[in-house]
Amino acid sequence: MIVALIIACEVGFWVLLALGLAVRYLLGRRRTSVVLLLCEPVLELVLFVATAVDLKNGAEPGWEHGLAALYIGYTVAYGHYTIRWLDGHAAHRLGGAPRPPKPPRHGMARARHEGRLWLRTLLAAAVACGLLQGAIWYVGDGDTSSLRSFQWVALRAAGIHGLIALSYLLWPKKAPAAPAGERAPAPR
């Protein structure tokens, strides 16, 4: 049941996002689109409550409960970022706005960008670990090894992403050299 609910929440996220952006840019109804987009967190709340009820009803803590916590953590950290990114592209494609700026590709600007993304991953891991710890306490004396293993999954993901972000800081990618006779573009 939890896996089906995770899938339903993911599908619901994209459906609400598409509806919200379509209502905003194709129908010109900004308030209605804001209401649709504000329904996004309700999906995570439903998943959280369903997971808690599943555990309360005696379900053995399993990988699906861990996956639900990771999904909620990811959505908390990256949901608004994803909506804002897609809103910029929808405004460009459907609303005539200028093309949204691309992330920096070189130098310390890229390192800062990667560092900010890593902070989001760190937030996702913290939320997931907090939810999993709450589930562990909630279950009590039962077998919670699968929940603990998902805490390590979240921490490993944050650690690996942190190493990748650090690599951009330690070895910043250099901008390509301009061909002879052309000026190099100004760094971002």
N, C-alpha and C positions, 0 to 999 in steps of 0.2 A: 504494500500500500504506500509506503513512504517513497519508494523509487518512482512509482507512478505520479505521486504528488510533486516530487522534484521535477520530473519531466513536465508536468502540467504547469508548474510555476515558471519554468524556463520558457515554455511556449507562451504562457500568459504574459510574461515580461515583454517578449518581442511583439506580440499582438497589441498589447496596450501601447507600446512605444510607436508602432506603425500607425495605429489609430490616432494617437495623440498628435503625431507629426502631420498626418494627412488632414486632420481636422484643422490644425493650425495653418498649414500652408496652402491646402487646396480649397478649404471652405472659409478661411479667414476668421475662425472662431478661436481666438487666443484663450479666453477664459475656459472654454470647454476643454481645450487641449491641456491646460494646466490641471484641471480636475482629473482627466484621464491619466496624466503622468503622475499625479499624486496618489493614484490607486496602486502604483507599483509597489510601494512598501507594504501594502496590505497582503500581497502575495507571500512575502517573507514572514509576516506575522501568522498567516494561515499555516505555513509550513512549520513554523516554530511550535505553534499550539498543537498541531497534529502529531508532531514528533513527541512532545511532552505527554500527550494523551496516550499515544502508543506505548510509551515506556510505563506510564501509570497503570495501564491495563495489563501489565505483566509481560510485555514483549521482551525477549532477550535482546540486550543491546548489541547491535550488529553494525556492519559496515554501512548500511543504509542510513543509520542515525548519524554516523560520522560524516557521511557524504552530505547529509542535510545541513550539518553545522558548517562544513566547508563552503557549501553553496551560499548559505546566508552570510557568512563572513565575506566572501567574494563580492556578493551583491551590495553589501553595506559599503565596502571600500571602493568598488569600481562602478557601481550602478549609476551614480550621478555623473561621473566622468564619461561613461559610455553615452548616457542620454545627451549630455552637453556636446560631445563630439558629433553624434548623429544629428543633433539639432543644427549645428553649424553647417553640416553638409546638406541637410534638407533645406535650410534657408538659402543656400547657394543654388541648389538644383531647382527648387520649387518656388522660392520666394524672391529670386533675383539679387540676393545679397552677394557680396564679394566672396571669392573662394576662401575658406578658412585657412589660416596659416598651417603649414606642415611643421612637425616637430623639428628642432634643429638636428642637423646630421653630423656636425663636426665640433671638435673642440670642447671647451668647458661648458658651453651652452648645452651640448648633448649630455654631458656628465650630469649637469643639474637636472635636466629632464628625466634621465634615468633614475637619479636619486629620488625625485618626487614620485615616480612610479613605484620605486621600491618602498617608500613610506606607505603607499596605498597597500602594497602586498603585506607589509608589516601589520597594518591595521586589520586586514582581512584575516591574517593568522591570529592576531590577538582576539578578535571577535570569535573566530572558530574555536580557539582554545578555551576561551571563557565559557562559551556555550557547552562545549564538551565537558569542561570541569563541572559545570552546573548539572549536567546530565549524570555524571559520575556520582556526585553527591546525592542526586535525586534517586538514583538506583540503589545506592547504599552498598549492601554486602554482596550483591550479585557479581557476575563476571563482567567486568568493565574493560577487559584487555583490548577489545576492538576500539572502544572509545579512546583509550590511551594511545593506541597506535595511530589514530587519526590526528591526535594532538602532535605527534612526531611528524606526521606528513605535513601538517601546516607549518611547523617550525622548519622542517627541511626545505620546503618551498620558499619560505622567507629567506633562509640562509643562502640558497642557491641564487635567488634573485639578487640578494645583497652582494654576492660575489660578482655577479655580472655587472651590476651597477658600479661597483668599485673598480672593475676593469676599465670602464669608461673614464673614471677619474684618474687612474694610474697611467693608462695608455690611451690618451684621447686621440680619436681618429682625426687625422689631418685632412684639411680641405684639398681637393685635387688641384694640382698646379695648373695655372692658366696657360693656354698655348701662347707661343711667342707672338708678341704684338697686341695681346689683349690684356686688359686690366683684370686682376683677380677680384672676385666679388668680395664685398665687405663682410667681415665675420659677423655672425648674429650674436 
